Amino acid sequence: MRLEKSKDAAPVLFAPSALSLAGPGFSLIEIYNAPAVGSWAPNPDTHDLRLVYFRKAPALTLALNGVPEPIPPGSVRFIDTSVGGSFDAPEGFHAVQINVDRSSLEVSEGALRSLLRLPDLAKHPIVGTFVIPALLSWKRPGIDREASGTADILRSVMANLVGSLLETPVSDEAQKPALSRAVKKYLEASFSDPDLDVAMVAERFNLSRRSLFYFFENEELHLGERIRALRTRRALELLLQADAQKMTYSEIATSSGFSNVQNMRRAVKEFTGMNVREIHRSETVVRVAMQQLRESLSP
């Protein structure tokens, strides 16, 4: 969405700033600015499906299809830039927009009209689980070198959302990139829970165990292995600090998500070739093992 001064608007400060990332069949645009009144011109040739997360939008008003309406902070809406529109953005306005080629999602004109009529989607479970995390993670270092993979993830995110909203089936292949990424983020946040296992992940994402295994079949670490590796990485970090923090092996195992010390000992031995008592005598070897774990666990 291009922000422009409106000829009819009263004089106001207008200082739009934007960051963007583009790749095959998608673009991401992050917009933030000082107080502004403006508009965008109609673009009837657009074939994008556009979704906007109005992250900070106090008192924002948008005129979509000629109808002004207030947009509360945190709202998520599909917008149509094939017709003109206008905005009144107060200080602190901040939005992130994803544009995906509609043809890659097989969204017809009729389906598009249905999506544009939907109210705020912020509370939709797929938006919270997939869309907003995807929109907020795009500026991580090196993502500009991963445009092709990013395109797959974003198309997958949008396919999951559109399929849910229109109640149309989404193939496992289309779901895979977004779901795999979302599951990985969930594991990073939850591995210290000793009850976390494949069954819990399947329930959290409303998937069968078979689907979960399919999503991770080409990964270096399968799902159960990934949980164990996350716990082992944390255990190794704590073991190196154990003396300074005066932590017992039992406390380290609990903090790392292992159900008992014996499971932690086995995992440490498997990933480093050493017993836990040998960790301090071979710190360099341990740090190499930790780096290998981090690389295996990267998205």
Backbone as numpy.savetxt, mean C-alpha at the origin, in Angstrom:
# Nx Ny Nz CAx CAy CAz Cx Cy Cz
-4.70 15.17 -12.58 -5.55 16.34 -12.58 -4.66 17.57 -12.58
-4.82 18.46 -13.52 -4.00 19.67 -13.60 -4.73 20.80 -12.89
-4.06 21.48 -11.99 -4.64 22.60 -11.29 -4.34 23.87 -12.07
-5.37 24.67 -12.30 -5.21 25.89 -13.07 -5.92 27.04 -12.36
-5.42 28.23 -12.58 -6.13 29.40 -12.09 -7.47 29.53 -12.81
-8.48 29.88 -12.09 -9.77 30.14 -12.70 -9.86 31.62 -13.07
-10.29 31.92 -14.28 -10.41 33.32 -14.72 -11.41 34.09 -13.88
-12.42 33.36 -13.38 -13.50 34.02 -12.65 -13.24 34.07 -11.15
-12.16 33.49 -10.71 -11.93 33.39 -9.27 -11.38 34.70 -8.73
-11.71 34.97 -7.47 -11.13 36.12 -6.79 -9.64 35.90 -6.62
-8.86 36.98 -6.60 -7.41 36.81 -6.44 -7.08 36.12 -5.12
-6.35 35.04 -5.20 -5.90 34.33 -4.00 -4.51 33.81 -4.27
-3.81 33.47 -3.20 -2.51 32.83 -3.37 -2.70 31.53 -4.11
-1.86 31.27 -5.07 -1.96 30.00 -5.79 -0.56 29.43 -5.94
-0.28 28.43 -5.15 1.06 27.85 -5.17 0.97 26.34 -5.20
0.47 25.79 -6.30 0.35 24.33 -6.35 1.71 23.66 -6.48
1.84 22.56 -5.84 3.04 21.74 -5.97 2.59 20.32 -6.26
3.34 19.61 -7.07 2.94 18.25 -7.41 4.16 17.38 -7.60
4.03 16.15 -7.17 5.02 15.12 -7.43 4.31 14.04 -8.23
5.02 13.38 -9.12 4.35 12.37 -9.92 5.28 11.21 -10.24
4.66 10.10 -10.53 5.36 8.90 -10.97 4.52 8.29 -12.08
5.14 7.99 -13.21 4.40 7.42 -14.33 5.09 6.15 -14.80
4.29 5.22 -15.29 4.81 3.97 -15.83 3.83 3.42 -16.84
4.01 2.19 -17.26 3.14 1.61 -18.28 1.69 1.49 -17.81
0.82 2.32 -18.39 -0.61 2.23 -18.11 -1.05 2.83 -16.80
-0.19 3.64 -16.14 -0.61 4.24 -14.87 0.16 5.53 -14.63
-0.38 6.34 -13.73 0.38 7.45 -13.18 -0.12 7.72 -11.78
0.75 8.25 -10.96 0.43 8.67 -9.60 0.79 10.15 -9.49
-0.12 10.94 -8.93 0.12 12.36 -8.78 -0.22 12.76 -7.35
0.71 13.42 -6.69 0.47 13.93 -5.35 0.44 15.45 -5.43
-0.64 16.04 -4.93 -0.85 17.48 -5.06 -1.01 18.09 -3.68
-0.34 19.22 -3.45 -0.54 19.96 -2.21 -0.28 21.42 -2.52
-0.96 22.32 -1.82 -0.85 23.72 -2.18 -1.31 24.64 -1.05
-1.01 25.93 -1.25 -1.54 26.99 -0.40 -3.00 27.22 -0.81
-3.73 28.09 -0.10 -5.14 28.31 -0.46 -5.30 28.63 -1.95
-6.27 28.03 -2.60 -6.42 28.24 -4.04 -7.85 27.98 -4.49
-8.23 28.71 -5.50 -9.48 28.46 -6.21 -9.09 28.23 -7.66
-9.60 27.19 -8.27 -9.20 26.92 -9.65 -10.12 25.93 -10.32
-9.67 25.41 -11.44 -10.52 24.51 -12.22 -9.66 23.62 -13.08
-10.30 22.61 -13.67 -9.62 21.82 -14.70 -10.49 21.77 -15.94
-9.86 21.73 -17.08 -10.56 21.77 -18.35 -11.06 20.38 -18.71
-12.15 20.28 -19.47 -12.64 18.98 -19.91 -11.61 18.27 -20.79
-11.54 16.98 -20.66 -10.64 16.18 -21.50 -11.40 14.93 -21.96
-12.22 15.09 -23.00 -13.08 13.97 -23.44 -12.31 12.77 -23.97
-11.00 12.95 -24.24 -10.22 11.84 -24.79 -9.60 10.96 -23.71
-9.80 11.31 -22.44 -9.17 10.53 -21.38 -9.78 9.13 -21.28
-8.94 8.16 -21.04 -9.40 6.78 -20.87 -8.91 6.21 -19.54
-8.62 7.11 -18.61 -8.14 6.69 -17.31 -9.29 6.45 -16.35
-9.07 5.54 -15.43 -9.92 5.42 -14.26 -9.16 6.14 -13.16
-9.77 7.18 -12.59 -9.06 8.04 -11.65 -9.68 7.93 -10.27
-8.83 7.69 -9.30 -9.26 7.58 -7.91 -8.40 8.53 -7.09
-9.05 9.33 -6.24 -8.32 10.34 -5.47 -8.54 10.10 -3.97
-7.44 10.14 -3.25 -7.47 10.09 -1.79 -7.19 11.51 -1.29
-8.23 12.14 -0.75 -8.10 13.50 -0.25 -7.58 13.43 1.19
-6.28 13.29 1.29 -5.67 12.99 2.59 -5.90 14.11 3.61
-5.65 15.35 3.18 -5.91 16.50 4.03 -6.71 17.49 3.21
-7.94 17.70 3.60 -8.80 18.56 2.79 -9.79 19.31 3.67
-9.33 20.10 4.63 -10.27 20.83 5.48 -11.06 21.84 4.66
-12.36 21.72 4.71 -13.27 22.65 4.02 -13.10 22.67 2.50
-12.59 21.59 1.92 -12.45 21.52 0.47 -13.82 21.38 -0.19
-14.01 22.13 -1.27 -15.23 22.00 -2.08 -14.82 21.68 -3.51
-15.44 20.64 -4.08 -15.22 20.29 -5.47 -16.54 20.39 -6.22
-16.46 20.83 -7.45 -17.63 20.80 -8.32 -17.39 19.73 -9.37
-17.97 18.56 -9.15 -17.84 17.45 -10.08 -19.13 17.36 -10.88
-18.99 17.36 -12.20 -20.17 17.35 -13.06 -21.09 18.53 -12.77
-20.48 19.66 -12.39 -21.26 20.87 -12.19 -21.96 20.98 -10.85
-21.77 20.04 -9.96 -22.46 20.06 -8.67 -21.43 20.25 -7.55
-21.41 21.43 -6.90 -20.45 21.66 -5.81 -20.80 20.79 -4.60
-19.80 20.23 -3.98 -20.04 19.46 -2.77 -18.80 19.50 -1.88
-19.02 19.49 -0.57 -17.88 19.49 0.35 -17.23 18.11 0.38
-15.92 18.07 0.48 -15.17 16.82 0.54 -14.44 16.78 1.88
-14.86 15.93 2.81 -14.19 15.88 4.11 -12.81 15.25 4.02
-11.92 15.60 4.95 -10.58 14.98 4.96 -10.68 13.46 5.06
-9.79 12.79 4.34 -9.77 11.33 4.37 -10.67 10.66 3.36
-11.39 11.45 2.57 -12.32 10.87 1.58 -11.56 10.22 0.43
-12.19 9.21 -0.15 -11.65 8.53 -1.34 -12.77 8.49 -2.37
-12.53 9.09 -3.53 -13.57 9.20 -4.55 -13.02 8.93 -5.94
-13.86 8.32 -6.79 -13.58 8.30 -8.22 -13.98 9.66 -8.77
-13.19 10.19 -9.71 -13.56 11.45 -10.35 -13.48 11.28 -11.86
-14.18 12.18 -12.54 -14.24 12.14 -14.00 -13.70 13.45 -14.54
-12.55 13.43 -15.19 -11.98 14.66 -15.75 -12.31 14.82 -17.23
-13.19 13.95 -17.75 -13.60 14.13 -19.14 -14.56 15.31 -19.27
-15.12 15.76 -18.12 -15.92 16.99 -18.11 -15.22 17.98 -17.20
-15.54 19.26 -17.37 -14.88 20.28 -16.57 -15.29 20.23 -15.11
-14.48 20.82 -14.28 -14.78 20.87 -12.86 -14.02 22.00 -12.21
-14.32 22.25 -10.95 -13.64 23.32 -10.23 -13.41 22.90 -8.79
-12.59 23.68 -8.10 -12.28 23.36 -6.72 -12.02 24.64 -5.94
-12.23 24.54 -4.65 -11.89 25.60 -3.71 -11.09 24.91 -2.62
-9.77 25.02 -2.69 -8.90 24.27 -1.80 -8.29 25.19 -0.75
-8.54 24.93 0.53 -7.97 25.75 1.58 -6.51 25.40 1.83
-5.88 26.15 2.71 -4.50 25.85 3.06 -4.42 24.46 3.69
-3.38 23.71 3.32 -3.21 22.37 3.86 -3.80 21.29 2.99
-4.36 21.64 1.83 -4.92 20.64 0.93 -3.82 19.67 0.48
-4.11 18.39 0.51 -3.13 17.37 0.13 -3.90 16.17 -0.41
-3.65 15.82 -1.65 -4.36 14.70 -2.27 -3.39 13.84 -3.06
-3.71 12.55 -3.14 -2.93 11.62 -3.96 -3.89 10.97 -4.94
-3.53 11.00 -6.20 -4.41 10.49 -7.26 -3.73 9.36 -8.02
-4.48 8.31 -8.27 -4.00 7.20 -9.09 -4.82 7.18 -10.37
-4.14 7.08 -11.50 -4.79 6.98 -12.80 -4.34 5.67 -13.44
-5.31 4.85 -13.81 -5.00 3.57 -14.45 -5.81 3.46 -15.74
-5.18 2.97 -16.78 -5.85 2.79 -18.07 -7.06 1.88 -17.89
-8.24 2.40 -18.23 -9.47 1.63 -18.04 -9.50 0.34 -18.84
-8.89 0.37 -20.02 -8.94 -0.82 -20.87 -8.24 -2.01 -20.20
-7.22 -1.73 -19.40 -6.51 -2.83 -18.73 -7.35 -3.44 -17.63
-8.38 -2.71 -17.19 -9.27 -3.21 -16.12 -10.61 -3.66 -16.68
-10.80 -3.47 -17.99 -12.04 -3.84 -18.65 -13.25 -3.15 -18.00
-13.10 -1.84 -17.76 -14.18 -1.04 -17.19 -14.90 -0.34 -18.34
-16.15 -0.68 -18.56 -16.94 -0.10 -19.64 -17.43 1.30 -19.25
-18.02 2.00 -20.22 -18.57 3.33 -19.94 -19.68 3.23 -18.88
-20.51 2.19 -18.99 -21.58 2.01 -18.01 -21.02 1.75 -16.61
-20.00 0.92 -16.54 -19.37 0.63 -15.25 -18.72 1.88 -14.67
-18.10 2.68 -15.55 -17.48 3.93 -15.09 -18.52 4.85 -14.47
-19.67 4.98 -15.11 -20.72 5.85 -14.57 -21.17 5.36 -13.21
-21.25 4.04 -13.04 -21.63 3.48 -11.73 -20.60 3.83 -10.67
-19.33 3.75 -11.03 -18.27 4.05 -10.07 -18.28 5.53 -9.69
-18.53 6.40 -10.66 -18.51 7.84 -10.40 -19.66 8.27 -9.49
-20.73 7.49 -9.45 -21.87 7.84 -8.60 -21.67 7.42 -7.15
-20.63 6.66 -6.87 -20.43 6.15 -5.52 -19.98 7.26 -4.57
-20.48 7.24 -3.33 -20.03 8.22 -2.34 -18.65 7.84 -1.80
-18.26 8.48 -0.73 -16.95 8.27 -0.12 -16.67 6.79 0.11
-15.48 6.34 -0.35 -15.10 4.93 -0.25 -14.08 4.67 0.86
-13.80 5.67 1.69 -12.72 5.55 2.67 -12.89 4.35 3.60
-14.13 3.98 3.91 -14.36 2.89 4.86 -14.47 1.52 4.18
-14.35 1.49 2.86 -14.40 0.21 2.17 -13.17 -0.60 2.57
-13.32 -1.88 2.92 -12.17 -2.66 3.42 -11.02 -2.75 2.44
-11.29 -2.82 1.14 -10.20 -2.90 0.16 -9.44 -1.58 0.08
-10.16 -0.48 0.26 -9.49 0.83 0.25 -8.51 0.93 1.40
-8.95 0.51 2.60 -8.07 0.58 3.75 -6.92 -0.41 3.69
-7.19 -1.59 3.13 -6.18 -2.65 3.10 -5.18 -2.48 1.96
-5.66 -2.05 0.79 -4.81 -2.01 -0.39 -4.56 -0.61 -0.94
-5.65 0.15 -1.15 -5.54 1.39 -1.92 -4.72 2.45 -1.19
-5.12 2.80 0.02 -4.42 3.86 0.74 -2.96 3.49 1.01
-2.65 2.27 1.46 -1.22 1.92 1.61 -0.43 2.05 0.31
-1.05 1.67 -0.82 -0.36 1.79 -2.11 -0.10 3.25 -2.45
-1.09 4.10 -2.18 -0.93 5.51 -2.51 0.08 6.21 -1.60
0.24 5.72 -0.39 1.15 6.37 0.55 2.57 5.82 0.50
2.77 4.74 -0.24 4.10 4.13 -0.25 4.87 4.42 -1.54
4.28 5.20 -2.45 4.88 5.32 -3.77 6.18 6.13 -3.79
6.46 6.91 -2.74 7.67 7.72 -2.74 8.86 7.02 -2.09
8.72 5.73 -1.80 9.85 5.05 -1.16 11.04 5.02 -2.12
12.26 5.03 -1.57 13.46 5.08 -2.42 13.51 3.95 -3.44
13.86 4.30 -4.67 14.04 3.31 -5.71 12.80 2.91 -6.46
11.62 3.42 -6.06 10.39 2.98 -6.73 10.36 3.42 -8.19
11.06 4.53 -8.52 11.07 4.98 -9.90 11.80 3.99 -10.82
12.59 3.10 -10.23 13.28 2.09 -11.02 12.46 0.80 -11.12
11.27 0.83 -10.51 10.44 -0.36 -10.47 9.08 -0.09 -11.12
9.08 0.74 -12.17 7.81 1.20 -12.75 6.95 0.03 -13.23
7.57 -0.96 -13.84 6.80 -2.09 -14.36 6.12 -2.86 -13.23
6.89 -3.17 -12.18 6.31 -3.87 -11.04 5.27 -3.04 -10.33
5.52 -1.73 -10.24 4.56 -0.82 -9.61 3.26 -0.81 -10.40
3.35 -0.81 -11.71 2.15 -0.85 -12.55 1.33 -2.09 -12.26
1.97 -3.24 -12.12 1.26 -4.48 -11.83 0.52 -4.39 -10.50
1.20 -3.82 -9.49 0.59 -3.70 -8.17 -0.61 -2.75 -8.21
-0.45 -1.59 -8.86 -1.54 -0.61 -8.90 -2.73 -1.11 -9.70
-2.45 -1.79 -10.82 -3.57 -2.36 -11.58 -4.28 -3.43 -10.74
-3.51 -4.19 -10.00 -4.10 -5.21 -9.14 -4.95 -4.59 -8.05
-4.44 -3.51 -7.45 -5.20 -2.79 -6.42 -6.54 -2.32 -6.99
-6.48 -1.69 -8.16 -7.71 -1.17 -8.76 -8.63 -2.29 -9.21
-8.08 -3.38 -9.71 -8.92 -4.51 -10.14 -9.67 -5.09 -8.95
-8.99 -5.23 -7.82 -9.65 -5.73 -6.62 -10.78 -4.81 -6.16
-10.50 -3.51 -6.17 -11.51 -2.55 -5.73 -12.70 -2.51 -6.68
-12.42 -2.40 -7.98 -13.50 -2.31 -8.96 -14.33 -3.60 -8.95
-13.67 -4.75 -8.87 -14.40 -6.01 -8.82 -15.32 -6.08 -7.64
-14.87 -5.59 -6.49 -15.70 -5.60 -5.29 -16.88 -4.64 -5.42
-16.63 -3.44 -5.93 -17.69 -2.44 -6.04 -18.75 -2.82 -7.07
-18.31 -3.42 -8.17 -19.25 -3.79 -9.24 -19.75 -5.22 -9.09
-19.24 -5.91 -8.05 -19.63 -7.31 -7.78 -19.37 -8.19 -8.99
-18.17 -8.02 -9.56 -17.73 -8.85 -10.67 -16.51 -9.65 -10.23
-16.34 -10.87 -10.74 -15.21 -11.69 -10.31 -13.87 -11.12 -10.75
-12.85 -11.34 -9.92 -11.48 -10.92 -10.22 -10.61 -12.16 -10.21
-9.87 -12.36 -11.27 -9.03 -13.56 -11.37 -7.93 -13.55 -10.33
-7.45 -14.73 -9.96 -6.34 -14.82 -9.02 -5.11 -14.08 -9.54
-4.90 -14.14 -10.85 -3.73 -13.49 -11.45 -3.81 -11.98 -11.27
-5.03 -11.42 -11.39 -5.19 -9.98 -11.22 -5.07 -9.58 -9.75
-5.49 -10.45 -8.85 -5.42 -10.15 -7.42 -4.00 -10.25 -6.87
-3.20 -11.09 -7.48 -1.93 -11.52 -6.88 -0.99 -10.38 -6.47
-0.63 -9.42 -7.33 0.35 -8.41 -6.91 -0.09 -7.61 -5.69
-1.35 -7.15 -5.69 -1.82 -6.33 -4.57 -1.93 -7.14 -3.29
-2.49 -8.34 -3.40 -2.65 -9.16 -2.21 -1.31 -9.58 -1.62
-0.38 -9.95 -2.46 0.94 -10.35 -1.96 1.59 -9.21 -1.20
1.50 -8.01 -1.74 2.11 -6.86 -1.07 1.40 -6.55 0.24
0.07 -6.61 0.23 -0.69 -6.31 1.45 -0.40 -7.35 2.53
-0.30 -8.61 2.16 0.00 -9.66 3.13 1.38 -9.43 3.73
2.35 -9.05 2.91 3.70 -8.80 3.42 3.72 -7.67 4.44
2.97 -6.60 4.16 2.90 -5.49 5.10 2.23 -5.94 6.40
1.22 -6.76 6.28 0.53 -7.27 7.46 1.47 -8.13 8.30
2.26 -8.98 7.66 3.20 -9.83 8.38 4.26 -9.00 9.09
4.75 -7.95 8.43 5.75 -7.07 9.05 5.22 -6.46 10.35
3.92 -6.14 10.34 3.32 -5.49 11.51 2.88 -6.50 12.57
2.76 -7.78 12.23 2.10 -8.74 13.12 2.95 -9.93 13.52
4.18 -10.06 13.01 4.95 -11.30 13.23 5.23 -11.58 14.70
5.23 -10.53 15.56 5.53 -10.75 16.98 4.37 -11.39 17.74
3.21 -11.51 17.10 2.08 -12.22 17.70 2.35 -13.72 17.57
2.52 -14.44 18.68 2.84 -15.87 18.59 1.74 -16.70 17.96
0.53 -16.16 17.89 -0.59 -16.90 17.28 -0.64 -16.72 15.77
0.18 -15.81 15.23 0.14 -15.58 13.78 0.59 -16.82 13.03
-0.26 -17.29 12.14 0.09 -18.42 11.28 -0.67 -18.28 9.97
-0.53 -19.25 9.08 -1.16 -19.17 7.77 -2.68 -19.07 7.90
-3.25 -19.80 8.85 -4.72 -19.78 9.02 -5.20 -18.38 9.41
-4.45 -17.70 10.29 -4.84 -16.36 10.71 -4.75 -15.38 9.55
-3.72 -15.51 8.73 -3.57 -14.62 7.56 -4.71 -14.86 6.57
-5.05 -16.13 6.35 -6.14 -16.45 5.43 -7.45 -15.84 5.90
-7.70 -15.91 7.21 -8.93 -15.32 7.75 -8.91 -13.80 7.64
-7.75 -13.20 7.91 -7.64 -11.74 7.86 -7.95 -11.21 6.47
-7.54 -11.93 5.42 -7.73 -11.45 4.05 -8.86 -12.18 3.33
-9.62 -12.98 4.07 -10.77 -13.69 3.50 -10.36 -14.51 2.29
-9.28 -15.28 2.45 -8.76 -16.12 1.38 -8.62 -17.55 1.86
-8.60 -18.46 0.90 -8.33 -19.85 1.25 -6.82 -20.03 1.42
-6.42 -21.07 2.16 -4.99 -21.37 2.28 -4.39 -21.65 0.91
-5.17 -22.29 0.04 -4.68 -22.60 -1.30 -4.34 -21.33 -2.07
-5.23 -20.31 -1.97 -4.97 -19.05 -2.66 -3.73 -18.36 -2.10
-3.57 -18.40 -0.78 -2.41 -17.78 -0.16 -1.11 -18.43 -0.65
-1.10 -19.74 -0.69 0.10 -20.44 -1.16 0.37 -20.11 -2.63
-0.71 -19.96 -3.42 -0.54 -19.59 -4.83 0.11 -18.22 -4.96
-0.33 -17.25 -4.13 0.21 -15.91 -4.22 1.70 -15.85 -3.87
2.19 -16.83 -3.11 3.59 -16.81 -2.68 4.42 -17.93 -3.31
3.85 -18.63 -4.29 4.55 -19.80 -4.82 5.86 -19.44 -5.53
5.96 -18.25 -6.10 7.18 -17.86 -6.81 8.09 -16.97 -5.97
7.75 -16.79 -4.71 8.57 -15.98 -3.81 9.72 -16.81 -3.26
10.79 -16.14 -2.90 11.93 -16.83 -2.29 11.51 -17.51 -0.99
10.65 -16.82 -0.23 10.13 -17.38 1.02 8.63 -17.59 0.89
8.17 -18.80 1.12 6.74 -19.04 1.16 6.17 -18.43 2.44
4.87 -18.44 2.60 4.23 -17.68 3.66 4.72 -18.07 5.05
4.67 -19.36 5.38 5.12 -19.80 6.69 6.59 -19.50 6.93
7.39 -19.66 5.88 8.83 -19.38 5.98 9.06 -17.89 6.21
8.22 -17.07 5.62 8.37 -15.62 5.78 8.09 -15.21 7.22
7.07 -15.78 7.82 6.77 -15.47 9.22 7.95 -15.86 10.10
8.50 -17.05 9.86 9.62 -17.53 10.66 10.87 -16.66 10.46
11.10 -16.23 9.23 12.25 -15.38 8.94 12.13 -14.02 9.62
10.93 -13.46 9.63 10.71 -12.18 10.31 11.00 -12.32 11.80
10.55 -13.40 12.39 10.80 -13.61 13.82 12.29 -13.82 14.10
12.95 -14.55 13.21 14.38 -14.81 13.40 15.18 -13.53 13.26
14.84 -12.70 12.29 15.53 -11.42 12.13 15.44 -10.60 13.40
14.24 -10.53 13.96 14.06 -9.76 15.20 14.81 -10.41 16.37
14.80 -11.73 16.45 15.51 -12.42 17.53 17.01 -12.13 17.45
17.57 -12.15 16.25 18.99 -11.87 16.09 19.32 -10.44 16.51
18.46 -9.50 16.15 18.67 -8.11 16.57 18.70 -8.01 18.09
17.77 -8.69 18.75 17.69 -8.63 20.21 18.82 -9.40 20.88
19.23 -10.50 20.27 20.33 -11.28 20.84 21.63 -10.48 20.86
21.84 -9.67 19.83 23.04 -8.83 19.79 23.00 -7.74 20.86
21.80 -7.39 21.29 21.64 -6.33 22.29 21.33 -6.90 23.68
21.28 -8.22 23.80 20.77 -8.86 25.01 21.50 -8.42 26.27
22.83 -8.37 26.22 23.59 -8.00 27.42 23.28 -6.58 27.86
23.24 -5.66 26.89 22.99 -4.25 27.23 21.58 -4.07 27.80
20.64 -4.83 27.25 19.25 -4.68 27.68 18.87 -5.67 28.78
19.80 -6.55 29.12 19.59 -7.54 30.18 18.32 -8.36 29.93
18.19 -8.82 28.69 17.03 -9.64 28.31 17.40 -11.11 28.40
16.47 -11.91 28.87 16.67 -13.36 28.90 16.28 -13.94 27.55
16.70 -15.19 27.31 16.32 -15.86 26.07 14.80 -15.98 25.97
14.16 -16.22 27.08 12.70 -16.34 27.07 12.04 -15.03 26.66
12.55 -13.91 27.17 12.00 -12.60 26.82 12.24 -12.29 25.34
13.41 -12.67 24.84 13.71 -12.43 23.42 12.79 -13.26 22.54
12.60 -14.51 22.89 11.71 -15.38 22.11 10.30 -14.81 22.07
9.80 -14.36 23.22 8.45 -13.80 23.30 8.34 -12.53 22.47
9.34 -11.65 22.59 9.31 -10.38 21.85 9.39 -10.59 20.34
9.96 -11.71 19.93 10.14 -11.99 18.50 8.98 -12.78 17.90
8.07 -13.23 18.74 6.91 -13.96 18.23 7.04 -15.47 18.30
8.16 -15.99 18.82 8.31 -17.44 18.96 7.50 -17.92 20.17
6.91 -19.09 20.04 6.08 -19.61 21.13 6.91 -20.10 22.30
8.20 -20.42 22.05 9.08 -20.85 23.13 10.53 -20.69 22.71
11.43 -20.85 23.69 12.86 -20.65 23.43 13.39 -21.70 22.47
12.90 -22.93 22.58 13.40 -23.99 21.73 13.15 -23.69 20.25
11.97 -23.17 19.92 11.68 -22.81 18.53 12.62 -21.70 18.05
12.91 -20.76 18.94 13.84 -19.69 18.57 15.24 -20.24 18.33
15.68 -21.15 19.21 17.01 -21.73 19.05 17.14 -22.44 17.70
16.11 -23.21 17.34 16.15 -23.94 16.07 16.21 -22.99 14.89
15.42 -21.92 14.94 15.40 -20.96 13.83 16.74 -20.25 13.70
17.32 -19.84 14.82 18.63 -19.17 14.79 19.68 -20.09 14.21
19.66 -21.34 14.63 20.62 -22.33 14.12 20.45 -22.52 12.61
19.20 -22.56 12.17 18.92 -22.78 10.73 19.43 -21.62 9.88
19.21 -20.39 10.33 19.55 -19.23 9.51 21.00 -18.78 9.65
21.67 -19.13 10.76 23.05 -18.66 10.96 24.07 -19.79 11.06
23.60 -21.00 11.35 24.51 -22.12 11.56 25.15 -22.12 12.93
24.69 -21.20 13.81 25.27 -21.09 15.15 24.20 -21.27 16.22
24.64 -21.67 17.40 23.77 -21.69 18.56 23.64 -20.28 19.11
22.57 -20.03 19.86 22.35 -18.68 20.36 23.50 -18.22 21.26
24.15 -19.12 21.98 25.25 -18.75 22.87 26.49 -18.30 22.10
26.54 -18.63 20.81 27.71 -18.26 19.99 27.55 -16.91 19.30
26.36 -16.31 19.41 26.06 -15.10 18.64 27.08 -14.00 18.90
27.39 -13.71 20.17 28.28 -12.59 20.49 29.71 -12.83 20.04
30.09 -14.10 19.92 31.47 -14.40 19.52 31.66 -14.28 18.01
30.56 -14.21 17.27 30.64 -14.15 15.80 29.68 -13.08 15.26
29.82 -11.86 15.79 28.87 -10.81 15.45 28.87 -10.50 13.96
30.04 -10.54 13.33 30.10 -10.24 11.90 29.29 -11.24 11.09
29.40 -12.52 11.44 28.64 -13.56 10.74 27.14 -13.34 10.94
26.77 -12.96 12.16 25.36 -12.72 12.46 24.82 -11.56 11.64
25.60 -10.51 11.53 25.12 -9.34 10.77 25.00 -9.67 9.28
25.85 -10.51 8.78 25.72 -10.97 7.39 24.42 -11.76 7.23
24.13 -12.64 8.19 22.89 -13.43 8.15 21.67 -12.53 8.22
21.74 -11.48 9.06 20.63 -10.54 9.18 20.40 -9.79 7.86
21.48 -9.40 7.19 21.34 -8.71 5.92 20.72 -9.62 4.88
21.11 -10.89 4.87 20.52 -11.85 3.94 19.03 -12.02 4.22
18.66 -12.02 5.49 17.24 -12.11 5.84 16.50 -10.89 5.34
17.08 -9.71 5.54 16.41 -8.48 5.08 16.20 -8.51 3.58
17.19 -8.98 2.84 17.05 -9.05 1.38 15.98 -10.06 0.97
15.91 -11.18 1.68 14.88 -12.18 1.38 13.48 -11.67 1.70
13.40 -10.76 2.68 12.10 -10.25 3.12 11.68 -8.97 2.41
12.52 -8.46 1.52 12.17 -7.21 0.84 10.94 -7.42 -0.02
10.12 -6.35 -0.24 8.87 -6.48 -1.01 9.11 -7.02 -2.40
